[in-house]
């Protein structure tokens, strides 16, 4: 990844973080603010997934799993793999709940 690609990735992450923070700050329960929040969250998830992919998180996780076969197929490891692949923000807890 070139420096200009890293800078573009960082700028996109900054942009979606600012949009998400603005959406939280202006949340008033109206349909418009809920729509704005949903869009901001979707954009954030997309940018985060792109960053994980660009930085090689999936490849790194595969390498760790290949070198540590004892933990390669635990429920926690499978949840982490799903999270990395989806680019999601929440990891499932043991009880099935999610982090806030």
C-alpha positions in Angstrom: 0.0 0.0 0.0 1.4 3.3 -1.0 1.6 6.4 1.2 -1.0 8.2 -0.8 -3.3 5.2 -0.5 -2.8 5.2 3.2 -3.6 8.9 3.4 -6.7 8.4 1.3 -7.8 5.6 3.6 -7.1 7.7 6.7 -9.0 10.7 5.2 -12.1 8.5 4.5 -12.0 7.0 8.0 -11.8 10.5 9.4 -14.7 11.7 7.2 -17.0 8.9 8.2 -16.1 9.2 11.9 -17.0 12.9 11.8 -20.3 12.2 10.1 -21.1 9.5 12.7 -20.3 11.9 15.6 -22.5 14.6 14.0 -25.3 12.1 13.6 -25.0 11.2 17.3 -24.9 14.8 18.3 -28.0 15.8 16.3 -30.1 12.7 17.2 -33.5 13.9 18.2 -35.6 10.9 17.5 -37.1 12.3 14.3 -37.3 10.1 11.2 -34.7 12.4 9.5 -32.2 12.0 12.3 -32.7 8.2 12.4 -32.2 8.1 8.7 -29.0 10.2 9.0 -27.8 7.9 11.8 -28.4 4.7 9.7 -26.6 6.2 6.8 -23.6 7.3 8.9 -23.4 3.9 10.5 -23.5 2.1 7.1 -20.8 4.4 5.7 -18.7 3.8 8.8 -19.0 0.0 8.5 -18.1 0.2 4.8 -15.0 2.3 5.4 -14.0 0.2 8.4 -14.3 -3.0 6.3 -12.3 -1.4 3.5 -9.6 -0.5 6.0 -9.4 -4.0 7.4 -9.2 -5.4 3.9 -6.6 -2.9 2.7 -4.4 -3.4 5.8 -4.5 -7.1 5.3 -6.4 -8.1 8.5 -7.9 -11.1 6.9 -4.5 -12.4 5.7 -3.0 -11.7 9.1 -5.7 -13.6 10.9 -5.3 -16.5 8.5 -1.6 -16.6 9.2 -2.1 -16.6 13.0 -4.7 -19.4 12.7 -2.3 -21.5 10.5 0.5 -21.1 13.1 -1.7 -21.8 16.1 -3.9 -24.7 15.2 -5.1 -25.2 18.8 -7.2 -22.0 18.6 -8.0 -22.1 14.9 -11.6 -23.4 15.3 -12.7 -22.2 18.7 -16.1 -20.3 18.8 -14.2 -17.2 19.8 -11.8 -17.5 16.8 -14.7 -18.2 14.4 -16.5 -15.1 15.8 -13.3 -13.0 15.2 -13.0 -14.3 11.7 -16.6 -13.4 10.9 -16.1 -10.0 12.4 -13.0 -9.3 10.3 -14.6 -10.6 7.1 -17.8 -8.6 7.6 -16.0 -5.5 8.9 -18.5 -5.3 11.7 -18.1 -3.2 14.7 -19.5 -5.6 17.3 -18.1 -8.9 18.5 -20.5 -11.4 20.0 -20.0 -12.1 23.7 -20.2 -15.6 25.1 -23.8 -15.1 26.1 -24.9 -14.0 22.6 -25.0 -10.3 23.6 -22.9 -7.7 21.8 -20.5 -5.0 22.9 -21.9 -1.5 23.0 
